[in-house]
Amino acid sequence: YRITGQWGNYPENVHMAADGEPVRILGAWLGNGVNESKIWALKIEKILTVTNHWKNATTTLNGKRHVVQMMVGGMSQFLTDVQRMLKSVMTRLNKLPREYV
């Protein structure tokens, strides 16, 4: 198929994901031989961006607790549920609240 673009009744020029190429299905990144650390790097970067934004705000300790629960906990919860969390990611996410507060 990759060479000719044809394969039985399969539509022409439809992209087929290769090995190691992640495909997003309902929020989870699936694929054969997908590098999960790259997937989690995007999520950690997003969490860092949000917490850095909230660092500039004047918040009480109770407000900081809410930010940690909503941003660090909430933003990673679904991906953790549908995809396994690497130990290095867990260590990094555990350090984030301490760095923020």
C-alpha positions as CSV (number, residue, x, y, z in Angstrom):
1,Y,0.0,0.0,0.0
2,R,2.8,2.5,0.9
3,I,4.4,2.1,-2.5
4,T,1.4,2.0,-4.9
5,G,-1.3,3.7,-2.8
6,Q,-3.7,0.9,-3.5
7,W,-4.8,-2.1,-1.5
8,G,-8.0,-4.1,-2.3
9,N,-11.0,-1.9,-1.6
10,Y,-9.1,0.5,0.7
11,P,-9.6,4.1,-0.4
12,E,-6.6,5.7,-2.2
13,N,-4.4,8.2,-0.5
14,V,-5.8,7.6,3.0
15,H,-3.1,8.0,5.7
16,M,-2.1,4.8,7.5
17,A,-0.2,5.3,10.8
18,A,3.2,3.8,10.7
19,D,4.9,2.0,13.6
20,G,5.9,4.5,16.3
21,E,3.4,7.1,15.0
22,P,0.8,8.0,17.7
23,V,-2.8,8.3,16.8
24,R,-5.1,10.3,19.1
25,I,-8.4,8.4,19.8
26,L,-10.8,9.9,22.4
27,G,-7.9,11.7,24.1
28,A,-5.6,8.7,24.4
29,W,-2.5,8.4,22.2
30,L,-2.4,4.9,20.8
31,G,-0.1,3.1,18.4
32,N,2.4,0.4,17.9
33,G,5.8,1.3,19.5
34,V,4.7,4.8,20.6
35,N,7.2,6.8,22.7
36,E,5.1,7.5,25.7
37,S,7.6,10.0,27.2
38,K,6.9,12.3,24.3
39,I,3.2,12.2,24.9
40,W,3.6,13.0,28.6
41,A,6.1,15.7,27.8
42,L,3.4,17.7,26.0
43,K,1.0,17.3,29.0
44,I,3.8,18.3,31.5
45,E,4.6,21.4,29.4
46,K,0.9,22.4,29.4
47,I,0.7,22.0,33.2
48,L,3.9,24.0,33.6
49,T,2.6,26.8,31.5
50,V,-0.6,27.0,33.5
51,T,1.1,26.9,36.9
52,N,3.7,29.5,35.8
53,H,0.7,31.7,34.8
54,W,-0.8,31.3,38.3
55,K,2.5,31.9,40.0
56,N,2.3,35.6,38.9
57,A,-1.1,35.9,40.5
58,T,-1.6,36.9,44.1
59,T,-3.3,33.8,45.6
60,T,-3.9,32.6,49.1
61,L,-2.7,29.3,50.3
62,N,-6.2,27.9,49.8
63,G,-6.2,29.3,46.3
64,K,-2.9,27.6,45.6
65,R,-4.3,24.4,46.8
66,H,-7.2,24.7,44.3
67,V,-4.7,25.5,41.5
68,V,-2.7,22.4,42.3
69,Q,-5.7,20.2,42.5
70,M,-7.4,21.5,39.3
71,M,-4.3,21.9,37.1
72,V,-1.8,19.3,38.2
73,G,-4.3,16.7,39.3
74,G,-7.1,17.4,36.9
75,M,-5.1,17.9,33.8
76,S,-3.2,14.6,34.2
77,Q,-6.0,12.5,35.6
78,F,-7.7,11.4,32.3
79,L,-4.4,10.7,30.5
80,T,-3.3,8.6,33.5
81,D,-6.5,6.7,33.4
82,V,-6.4,5.8,29.7
83,Q,-2.6,5.5,29.4
84,R,-0.1,4.4,31.8
85,M,2.0,7.0,33.6
86,L,5.8,6.5,33.5
87,K,7.7,6.6,36.8
88,S,9.7,9.6,35.6
89,V,6.5,11.5,34.9
90,M,5.1,10.6,38.3
91,T,8.2,11.9,40.0
92,R,8.0,15.2,38.0
93,L,4.3,15.7,38.7
94,N,4.9,15.1,42.4
95,K,7.5,17.8,42.4
96,L,5.3,20.4,40.6
97,P,3.1,21.3,43.6
98,R,6.1,21.9,45.8
99,E,7.7,24.1,43.2
100,Y,4.5,26.1,42.8
101,V,3.6,26.6,46.5
